[in-house]
Amino acid sequence: MPMDLNLGDIVELKKQHACGCKQFEIIRVGMDIKIKCTNCKRLIMLDRPTLEKRIKKIMPKRVLLSGNEAVATALRQINPDVFPAFPITPSTEIPQYFSNYVSNGLVDTEFITVESEHSSMSAAIGASARALTATSSAGLAFMWEVLGVAASSRLPIALTAVCRALTGPLNINCDHSDTMGAKDSGWIQIYAENNQEAYDNMVMAYNIAENKDVRLPIMICQDGFITSHAVNDMEILDDMTVKDFVGEYEPEDYLLNPNETFAVGPYAVSDYYMESRKAQAHAMENAKQVILDVAKDFEKISGRKYGLIEEYKMEDAEYAVVIIGSAAGTTKDAIDHMRENGEKVGLVKIRSFRPFPGKEIAKALKNCKAVAVMDRSESFSTNGGPVGAETMQAMYIEKCQALAINIMYGIGGRDVRVEDMINVYETLKEIARTGETGDVYRYMGLRDKEAK
């Protein structure tokens, strides 16, 4: 709960104080508060739990926040135990905002400044507590070695990943090459379309990761600069609602437990390694239902509904786009424009990339004539990107008959306009008319069409 109290915040205390005075002096004592009555000189000592029960901090429901500040706000409300941090654009603001909360006594998190991203994840792994870190691009690549350690150790660590192109050449703008590079590390990955979703996903993160049937680390992903630095009108929950929703972390096994002895980072011989991997895969399968269950609980406190995917105007859609992240909003604008002209177009937005909702996507596309799967990351397979590969596999397995193409877009921060997405739908209409896909793997928005 915010501890930056002023006289206007203690109306409820005045009602409970017998002398009826109108002035109070507020004195900090660590994370607790002393309130001194200036009339009768009575000194009231309130520890943090009591303070939270007796003073309701009224916070505005509608606020203007960037995506980074929205995530940092959610973290302040969660009040995690440990936050090791090393800055890198465009995620730097998250630990920057959070360090201010630490300095101002708004949280009692152990905030650790480390020498690298590899160290930040290593510190989170060793925390034996509710831990998180934040990173982007080369920072995520630098910690890849220990991403697998966190996942195989079944540690529900959170990582706020602000998506940025991998070097090289050097580029600080948005694409998904960093998080897609980590897609097979054993982490849950949840992607946000906008600032509201980035905040909501962060609030839900620990409830998913810490579930006893999951116990896996989780990445909360948003698009660099497009959402991380852009300011949106959005709604946040009050602090106590978030605190009650997230609850306290109660680990079953942890390093500082004197009653439990276990090996940390042991060598796994062939007799055990495969079973360990299968156990992780089983936990990832369980995560599908847990993500849905947590979303239902979140809907009760927020009114906002989430799933593994979002279907936008797919009820009668003949042409559909499958996409991740902020460009879904641009695509929705294109859909609205085309729908006004009677075009049957729709969108499937992937929210959970790990676990991958293959059956759900294929079911949503079952009545479509043509589909464009959009990738903001080049996998250099010569067949397309990671979203295309997994979506088309799911379509094949589920016997979805729609003709499909895979389009690379927005790489390195290349603009994606409404008219670009309208052109994608026009291409799908032509594919459906001719029955020929042409080049299944293609690029959108190249300055030089050949780019050789």
MARDODO-997849 format. One record per residue (C-alpha): x, y negated, z. Coordinates in Angstrom, 2 decimals, m for minus. Example, Ala and Ser with C-alpha at 12.3 -4.5 7.8 and 13.67 -1.06 7.14 Angstrom:
+---------+---------+---------+
|    east |   north |      up |
+---------+---------+---------+
|   12.30 |    4.50 |    7.80 |
|   13.67 |    1.06 |    7.14 |
+---------+---------+---------+
This chain:
+---------+---------+---------+
|    east |   north |      up |
+---------+---------+---------+
|    0.00 |    0.00 |    0.00 |
|    1.30 |   m3.54 |   m0.73 |
|    2.92 |   m5.01 |    2.36 |
|    3.28 |   m8.61 |    1.07 |
|    0.40 |   m9.72 |    3.32 |
|   m0.78 |  m13.28 |    3.84 |
|   m3.48 |  m14.80 |    6.03 |
|   m6.15 |  m14.19 |    3.42 |
|   m5.45 |  m10.46 |    3.52 |
|   m6.37 |   m9.95 |    7.18 |
|  m10.03 |  m10.93 |    7.22 |
|  m10.94 |   m7.45 |    8.44 |
|   m8.54 |   m7.79 |   11.36 |
|  m10.10 |  m11.09 |   12.39 |
|  m13.48 |   m9.39 |   12.68 |
|  m11.99 |   m6.83 |   15.04 |
|  m10.08 |   m9.33 |   17.22 |
|  m12.04 |  m10.44 |   20.29 |
|  m10.83 |  m14.01 |   20.85 |
|  m12.11 |  m15.20 |   17.48 |
|   m8.97 |  m17.10 |   16.59 |
|   m8.37 |  m18.30 |   13.07 |
|   m4.59 |  m18.12 |   12.83 |
|   m2.24 |  m15.16 |   12.82 |
|    1.53 |  m14.89 |   12.53 |
|    2.72 |  m11.92 |   10.51 |
|    6.03 |  m10.33 |   11.47 |
|    7.66 |   m7.47 |    9.55 |
|    9.25 |   m4.57 |   11.37 |
|   10.60 |   m2.27 |    8.66 |
|    7.59 |   m0.71 |    6.95 |
|    5.29 |   m1.68 |    9.84 |
|    3.64 |   m5.00 |   10.65 |
|    3.28 |   m7.07 |   13.84 |
|    0.40 |   m9.52 |   13.88 |
|    0.55 |  m12.19 |   16.57 |
|   m2.56 |  m14.15 |   17.50 |
|   m1.69 |  m17.86 |   17.74 |
|   m4.58 |  m18.51 |   20.14 |
|   m4.33 |  m15.85 |   22.85 |
|   m0.75 |  m14.87 |   21.93 |
|   m1.75 |  m11.22 |   21.80 |
|    0.67 |   m9.11 |   19.76 |
|   m0.86 |   m6.34 |   17.66 |
|    1.53 |   m3.69 |   16.37 |
|    0.27 |   m1.79 |   13.36 |
|    2.17 |    1.14 |   11.92 |
|    1.77 |    1.80 |    8.21 |
|   m1.05 |    4.42 |    8.38 |
|   m3.08 |    2.28 |   10.77 |
|   m2.53 |   m0.79 |    8.67 |
|   m3.77 |    1.01 |    5.58 |
|   m6.93 |    2.08 |    7.38 |
|   m7.74 |   m1.35 |    8.86 |
|   m6.84 |   m3.71 |    6.05 |
|   m8.20 |   m3.19 |    2.57 |
|   m6.00 |   m4.98 |    0.07 |
|   m8.34 |   m6.15 |   m2.67 |
|   m6.60 |   m5.87 |   m6.04 |
|   m7.96 |   m7.15 |   m9.34 |
|   m9.46 |   m4.43 |  m11.49 |
|   m8.55 |   m6.17 |  m14.73 |
|   m4.91 |   m7.18 |  m15.13 |
|   m2.44 |   m8.15 |  m17.84 |
|    0.54 |   m5.79 |  m17.77 |
|    3.19 |   m4.51 |  m20.13 |
|    3.50 |   m0.75 |  m20.47 |
|    6.66 |   m0.74 |  m18.37 |
|    5.09 |   m2.80 |  m15.59 |
|    1.97 |   m0.62 |  m15.73 |
|    4.06 |    2.51 |  m15.13 |
|    6.07 |    0.75 |  m12.41 |
|    2.81 |   m0.30 |  m10.76 |
|    1.59 |    3.30 |  m10.75 |
|    4.90 |    4.35 |   m9.19 |
|    4.57 |    1.71 |   m6.49 |
|    1.14 |    3.08 |   m5.66 |
|    2.45 |    6.66 |   m5.62 |
|    5.48 |    5.66 |   m3.49 |
|    7.76 |    8.57 |   m4.52 |
|   10.52 |    9.80 |   m2.22 |
|   13.57 |    9.37 |   m4.48 |
|   14.24 |    7.32 |   m7.63 |
|   17.77 |    7.68 |   m9.09 |
|   18.15 |    5.16 |  m11.92 |
|   20.49 |    4.14 |  m14.70 |
|   19.31 |    1.40 |  m17.10 |
|   18.87 |    1.74 |  m20.85 |
|   16.70 |   m0.24 |  m23.27 |
|   13.69 |   m0.15 |  m23.52 |
|   13.00 |    1.69 |  m20.23 |
|   15.20 |   m0.60 |  m18.07 |
|   12.26 |   m2.65 |  m16.83 |
|   10.72 |    0.31 |  m15.00 |
|   13.56 |    0.70 |  m12.45 |
|   13.98 |   m3.09 |  m12.51 |
|   10.39 |   m3.69 |  m11.38 |
|   10.63 |   m0.81 |   m8.93 |
|   13.84 |   m2.11 |   m7.35 |
|   11.95 |   m5.31 |   m6.55 |
|    9.27 |   m3.25 |   m4.80 |
|   12.00 |   m1.57 |   m2.77 |
|   13.64 |   m4.89 |   m1.85 |
|   10.32 |   m6.42 |   m0.85 |
|    9.36 |   m3.48 |    1.36 |
|    6.41 |   m2.43 |   m0.79 |
|    7.67 |    1.17 |   m0.94 |
|   10.00 |    3.26 |    1.21 |
|   11.49 |    5.15 |   m1.75 |
|   15.19 |    6.03 |   m1.69 |
|   16.35 |    4.06 |   m4.74 |
|   19.75 |    5.28 |   m5.96 |
|   21.86 |    3.47 |   m8.54 |
|   24.00 |    6.05 |  m10.33 |
|   26.72 |    5.95 |  m12.97 |
|   24.88 |    7.67 |  m15.84 |
|   21.67 |    9.29 |  m16.99 |
|   23.21 |   12.72 |  m16.44 |
|   23.74 |   11.69 |  m12.83 |
|   20.22 |   10.30 |  m12.45 |
|   18.64 |   13.60 |  m13.43 |
|   21.17 |   15.54 |  m11.34 |
|   20.27 |   13.42 |   m8.31 |
|   16.56 |   13.98 |   m8.92 |
|   17.17 |   17.74 |   m9.09 |
|   19.00 |   17.70 |   m5.77 |
|   16.52 |   15.46 |   m3.98 |
|   14.37 |   18.20 |   m2.41 |
|   11.54 |   15.67 |   m2.57 |
|    9.07 |   13.94 |   m4.90 |
|   11.52 |   12.47 |   m7.39 |
|   11.61 |   10.73 |  m10.74 |
|   13.80 |    8.78 |  m13.09 |
|   13.39 |    6.74 |  m16.28 |
|   15.28 |    6.72 |  m19.55 |
|   15.24 |    6.39 |  m23.35 |
|   17.14 |    7.48 |  m26.45 |
|   20.82 |    8.26 |  m25.82 |
|   20.11 |    8.26 |  m22.08 |
|   17.72 |   11.17 |  m22.53 |
|   20.24 |   12.90 |  m24.79 |
|   22.94 |   12.44 |  m22.13 |
|   20.82 |   14.24 |  m19.53 |
|   19.76 |   17.13 |  m21.81 |
|   22.14 |   19.55 |  m20.08 |
|   20.31 |   19.15 |  m16.78 |
|   16.78 |   18.93 |  m18.22 |
|   16.89 |   22.71 |  m18.52 |
|   18.16 |   23.01 |  m14.95 |
|   15.18 |   21.03 |  m13.66 |
|   12.73 |   23.14 |  m15.65 |
|   14.26 |   26.52 |  m14.85 |
|   14.46 |   25.55 |  m11.17 |
|   10.70 |   24.84 |  m11.37 |
|   11.08 |   21.33 |   m9.94 |
|    8.09 |   19.01 |  m10.51 |
|   10.23 |   15.96 |  m11.28 |
|    8.69 |   13.10 |  m13.30 |
|   10.53 |   11.32 |  m16.10 |
|    9.13 |    8.10 |  m17.53 |
|   10.41 |    8.32 |  m21.09 |
|   10.14 |    5.17 |  m23.21 |
|   10.57 |    6.47 |  m26.74 |
|   13.41 |    5.02 |  m28.79 |
|   15.36 |    6.15 |  m31.84 |
|   18.46 |    8.22 |  m31.26 |
|   21.82 |    6.89 |  m32.41 |
|   23.07 |    6.73 |  m35.13 |
|   23.08 |    4.38 |  m36.65 |
|   22.43 |    2.37 |  m33.51 |
|   18.77 |    1.40 |  m33.22 |
|   16.83 |    0.28 |  m30.14 |
|   13.34 |    0.46 |  m31.61 |
|   10.59 |    3.05 |  m31.36 |
|   10.51 |    6.49 |  m32.75 |
|   10.14 |    9.91 |  m31.13 |
|   13.51 |   11.46 |  m31.92 |
|   14.58 |   11.29 |  m28.25 |
|   11.61 |   13.04 |  m26.65 |
|   11.12 |   15.41 |  m29.58 |
|   14.74 |   16.41 |  m29.18 |
|   13.84 |   17.50 |  m25.64 |
|   10.60 |   19.24 |  m26.59 |
|   12.00 |   22.73 |  m26.01 |
|   13.66 |   22.00 |  m22.67 |
|   10.77 |   23.39 |  m20.62 |
|    9.24 |   20.03 |  m19.64 |
|    5.58 |   19.08 |  m19.92 |
|    5.21 |   16.11 |  m22.30 |
|    2.27 |   13.70 |  m22.17 |
|    2.14 |   10.80 |  m24.67 |
|    0.30 |    7.47 |  m24.36 |
|   m1.39 |    5.45 |  m27.08 |
|   m1.45 |    2.21 |  m25.08 |
|   m0.59 |    0.62 |  m21.73 |
|   m3.76 |    1.87 |  m20.06 |
|   m2.93 |    5.45 |  m20.94 |
|    0.69 |    5.03 |  m19.81 |
|   m0.57 |    3.92 |  m16.37 |
|   m3.23 |    6.63 |  m16.16 |
|   m0.83 |    9.37 |  m17.26 |
|    1.67 |    8.32 |  m14.59 |
|   m1.01 |    8.44 |  m11.89 |
|   m1.93 |   11.98 |  m12.98 |
|    1.64 |   13.22 |  m13.49 |
|    2.48 |   14.65 |  m10.08 |
|   m0.91 |   16.33 |   m9.67 |
|   m0.12 |   18.29 |  m12.84 |
|    3.56 |   19.01 |  m12.20 |
|    3.21 |   19.94 |   m8.51 |
|    0.28 |   22.31 |   m8.99 |
|    1.23 |   25.72 |   m7.59 |
|    0.36 |   27.40 |  m10.90 |
|    2.67 |   25.05 |  m12.82 |
|    5.69 |   23.76 |  m10.86 |
|    7.30 |   22.22 |  m13.93 |
|    8.87 |   18.82 |  m14.58 |
|    6.86 |   16.32 |  m16.61 |
|    7.69 |   13.55 |  m19.09 |
|    5.32 |   10.61 |  m19.27 |
|    6.05 |    9.17 |  m22.73 |
|    5.19 |    5.81 |  m24.25 |
|    6.41 |    3.96 |  m27.34 |
|    9.38 |    1.65 |  m26.89 |
|    8.56 |   m2.08 |  m27.22 |
|    5.23 |   m1.36 |  m28.94 |
|    3.65 |   m0.49 |  m25.59 |
|    6.54 |   m0.81 |  m23.13 |
|    6.98 |   m4.57 |  m23.61 |
|    3.65 |   m5.63 |  m25.13 |
|    1.15 |   m7.00 |  m22.59 |
|   m2.39 |   m5.60 |  m22.62 |
|   m5.58 |   m6.28 |  m20.71 |
|   m6.10 |   m3.12 |  m18.68 |
|   m7.58 |   m1.73 |  m15.49 |
|   m5.67 |   m0.45 |  m12.49 |
|   m6.99 |    1.42 |   m9.49 |
|   m6.60 |    0.10 |   m5.96 |
|   m3.63 |    1.35 |   m3.99 |
|   m5.46 |    3.54 |   m1.52 |
|   m7.42 |    5.27 |   m4.28 |
|   m4.16 |    6.25 |   m6.01 |
|   m2.52 |    7.26 |   m2.73 |
|   m5.45 |    9.52 |   m1.84 |
|   m5.63 |   10.97 |   m5.37 |
|   m1.94 |   11.87 |   m5.56 |
|   m1.56 |   13.01 |   m1.94 |
|    1.68 |   14.21 |   m0.38 |
|    4.21 |   16.56 |   m1.93 |
|    4.45 |   19.85 |   m0.07 |
|    7.20 |   21.97 |   m1.67 |
|    7.28 |   25.69 |   m1.03 |
|   11.06 |   25.92 |   m1.41 |
|   13.56 |   23.11 |   m0.99 |
|   17.26 |   22.70 |   m0.31 |
|   16.88 |   21.22 |    3.18 |
|   14.55 |   23.92 |    4.48 |
|   16.45 |   25.57 |    7.40 |
|   14.09 |   28.55 |    7.37 |
|   14.73 |   29.53 |    3.77 |
|   17.90 |   30.82 |    2.16 |
|   18.18 |   30.97 |   m1.61 |
|   20.73 |   30.56 |   m4.36 |
|   20.90 |   27.31 |   m6.32 |
|   22.10 |   27.39 |   m9.94 |
|   23.15 |   31.05 |   m9.96 |
|   24.39 |   32.92 |  m13.01 |
|   21.52 |   34.86 |  m14.56 |
|   22.64 |   38.15 |  m16.06 |
|   20.78 |   39.72 |  m18.97 |
|   18.61 |   41.73 |  m16.58 |
|   16.98 |   38.55 |  m15.22 |
|   17.35 |   35.67 |  m17.70 |
|   14.55 |   36.77 |  m20.03 |
|   12.06 |   37.18 |  m17.18 |
|   12.93 |   33.68 |  m15.98 |
|   12.11 |   32.27 |  m19.41 |
|    8.83 |   34.17 |  m19.54 |
|    7.88 |   32.82 |  m16.11 |
|    8.45 |   29.28 |  m17.39 |
|    6.38 |   30.01 |  m20.49 |
|    3.57 |   31.36 |  m18.31 |
|    3.66 |   28.19 |  m16.18 |
|    3.43 |   26.10 |  m19.36 |
|    0.38 |   28.11 |  m20.41 |
|   m1.17 |   27.43 |  m17.01 |
|   m0.46 |   23.73 |  m17.45 |
|   m3.11 |   23.45 |  m20.16 |
|   m5.97 |   24.09 |  m17.78 |
|   m4.34 |   22.12 |  m14.97 |
|   m4.01 |   19.06 |  m17.23 |
|   m7.74 |   19.32 |  m17.97 |
|   m8.65 |   19.85 |  m14.30 |
|   m6.58 |   16.86 |  m13.16 |
|   m8.15 |   14.75 |  m15.93 |
|  m11.61 |   15.63 |  m14.63 |
|  m10.63 |   14.59 |  m11.11 |
|   m9.14 |   11.37 |  m12.49 |
|  m12.33 |   10.62 |  m14.39 |
|  m14.22 |   10.65 |  m11.10 |
|  m12.11 |    7.81 |   m9.68 |
|  m11.55 |    5.82 |  m12.87 |
|  m14.37 |    6.53 |  m15.30 |
|  m11.77 |    7.25 |  m17.99 |
|  m11.83 |   10.62 |  m19.72 |
|   m8.81 |   12.53 |  m21.03 |
|   m8.09 |   15.88 |  m22.63 |
|   m5.23 |   17.66 |  m24.36 |
|   m6.25 |   15.86 |  m27.54 |
|   m8.57 |   13.00 |  m28.41 |
|  m10.96 |   13.34 |  m31.34 |
|  m11.97 |   10.04 |  m32.92 |
|  m14.97 |   10.15 |  m35.25 |
|  m14.28 |   13.77 |  m36.15 |
|  m17.91 |   14.95 |  m35.99 |
|  m18.37 |   14.80 |  m39.78 |
|  m14.84 |   13.94 |  m40.90 |
|  m13.68 |   15.36 |  m44.22 |
|  m10.24 |   13.72 |  m44.08 |
|   m8.20 |   13.53 |  m40.88 |
|   m4.91 |   12.28 |  m39.51 |
|   m3.07 |   14.05 |  m36.67 |
|   m0.79 |   11.69 |  m34.76 |
|    0.95 |   10.93 |  m31.46 |
|    1.43 |    7.64 |  m29.64 |
|    0.67 |    3.98 |  m30.35 |
|    0.04 |    4.37 |  m34.08 |
|   m3.19 |    6.15 |  m33.14 |
|   m4.62 |    2.72 |  m32.36 |
|   m3.67 |    1.43 |  m35.80 |
|   m5.24 |    4.52 |  m37.34 |
|   m8.48 |    3.94 |  m35.43 |
|   m8.69 |    0.44 |  m36.93 |
|   m8.25 |    1.95 |  m40.40 |
|  m10.97 |    4.51 |  m39.65 |
|  m13.40 |    1.83 |  m38.46 |
|  m12.81 |   m0.15 |  m41.63 |
|  m13.31 |    2.85 |  m43.91 |
|  m16.35 |    4.08 |  m41.98 |
|  m18.04 |    0.76 |  m42.71 |
|  m17.76 |    1.74 |  m46.37 |
|  m19.20 |    5.19 |  m45.77 |
|  m15.93 |    7.11 |  m45.79 |
|  m15.89 |   10.28 |  m43.67 |
|  m12.48 |    9.89 |  m42.04 |
|  m11.31 |   10.78 |  m38.54 |
|   m8.37 |   11.18 |  m36.18 |
|   m6.95 |   13.84 |  m33.89 |
|   m4.59 |   12.24 |  m31.39 |
|   m2.27 |   14.60 |  m29.54 |
|   m1.94 |   13.61 |  m25.89 |
|   m0.21 |   16.76 |  m24.62 |
|    2.63 |   17.87 |  m26.88 |
|    3.90 |   20.32 |  m24.26 |
|    1.94 |   22.45 |  m23.73 |
|    0.97 |   22.25 |  m27.40 |
|   m2.82 |   22.36 |  m27.96 |
|   m2.71 |   24.34 |  m31.19 |
|   m6.12 |   25.98 |  m30.93 |
|   m7.78 |   22.70 |  m29.96 |
|   m6.25 |   20.86 |  m32.92 |
|   m7.17 |   23.59 |  m35.40 |
|  m10.73 |   23.67 |  m34.10 |
|  m11.03 |   19.90 |  m34.52 |
|   m9.81 |   20.19 |  m38.14 |
|  m11.90 |   23.21 |  m39.15 |
|  m14.38 |   21.27 |  m41.33 |
|  m11.85 |   18.96 |  m42.98 |
|  m10.90 |   19.09 |  m46.65 |
|   m7.46 |   17.49 |  m46.25 |
|   m5.22 |   16.57 |  m43.32 |
|   m2.13 |   14.38 |  m42.89 |
|    0.09 |   15.26 |  m39.94 |
|    2.21 |   12.25 |  m38.97 |
|    5.73 |   12.56 |  m37.51 |
|    7.73 |    9.71 |  m35.96 |
|   10.80 |   11.94 |  m35.80 |
|   12.89 |   13.56 |  m38.53 |
|   13.88 |   17.14 |  m37.69 |
|   16.15 |   17.56 |  m40.77 |
|   14.62 |   20.95 |  m41.47 |
|   13.82 |   19.86 |  m45.06 |
|   10.26 |   21.02 |  m44.35 |
|    8.99 |   18.17 |  m42.19 |
|    8.89 |   17.04 |  m38.58 |
|    8.12 |   18.78 |  m35.28 |
|    4.47 |   17.71 |  m35.07 |
|    3.91 |   18.86 |  m38.63 |
|    5.58 |   22.22 |  m38.07 |
|    3.57 |   23.07 |  m34.97 |
|    0.25 |   21.70 |  m36.25 |
|    0.50 |   23.57 |  m39.54 |
|    1.46 |   26.76 |  m37.71 |
|   m1.63 |   26.38 |  m35.51 |
|   m3.80 |   25.75 |  m38.57 |
|   m2.45 |   28.91 |  m40.22 |
|   m2.94 |   31.05 |  m37.10 |
|   m6.50 |   29.79 |  m36.62 |
|   m7.28 |   30.16 |  m40.36 |
|   m8.00 |   26.46 |  m40.85 |
|   m8.47 |   26.02 |  m44.61 |
|   m7.77 |   22.29 |  m44.91 |
|   m5.01 |   21.24 |  m47.30 |
|   m2.23 |   19.61 |  m45.29 |
|    0.73 |   17.29 |  m45.78 |
|    3.38 |   16.09 |  m43.32 |
|    4.33 |   12.40 |  m43.41 |
|    7.39 |   10.83 |  m41.74 |
|    6.49 |    7.30 |  m40.60 |
|    7.60 |    4.50 |  m38.29 |
|   11.12 |    5.85 |  m37.86 |
|   13.52 |    3.41 |  m36.22 |
|   10.63 |    1.05 |  m35.52 |
|    9.43 |    0.66 |  m39.13 |
|    6.07 |   m1.14 |  m39.08 |
|    2.88 |    0.86 |  m39.44 |
|    0.01 |   m1.28 |  m40.70 |
|   m3.71 |   m0.65 |  m40.99 |
|   m3.41 |   m0.72 |  m44.77 |
|   m0.70 |    1.95 |  m44.58 |
|   m3.08 |    4.30 |  m42.81 |
|   m5.89 |    3.47 |  m45.25 |
|   m3.52 |    4.53 |  m48.03 |
|   m2.91 |    7.83 |  m46.20 |
|   m6.65 |    8.54 |  m46.25 |
|   m6.85 |    7.59 |  m49.93 |
|   m4.06 |   10.10 |  m50.58 |
|   m6.02 |   12.79 |  m48.73 |
|   m9.09 |   12.07 |  m50.82 |
|   m7.04 |   12.58 |  m53.99 |
|   m5.57 |   15.83 |  m52.63 |
|   m9.07 |   17.13 |  m51.88 |
|  m10.29 |   16.09 |  m55.34 |
|   m7.48 |   17.83 |  m57.22 |
|   m6.85 |   20.72 |  m54.86 |
|   m3.11 |   19.99 |  m55.09 |
|   m1.02 |   18.70 |  m52.17 |
|    2.00 |   17.69 |  m54.21 |
|    5.01 |   17.16 |  m51.92 |
|    3.94 |   18.47 |  m48.53 |
|    6.89 |   16.78 |  m46.82 |
|    7.04 |   13.06 |  m47.59 |
|    7.93 |    9.62 |  m46.22 |
|    5.74 |    6.55 |  m45.74 |
|    6.98 |    2.96 |  m45.81 |
|   10.48 |    3.37 |  m47.24 |
|   11.99 |    0.15 |  m48.57 |
|   13.70 |    2.18 |  m51.30 |
|   11.49 |    5.05 |  m52.42 |
|   14.49 |    7.20 |  m53.24 |
|   16.54 |    6.26 |  m50.13 |
|   19.51 |    8.25 |  m51.38 |
+---------+---------+---------+
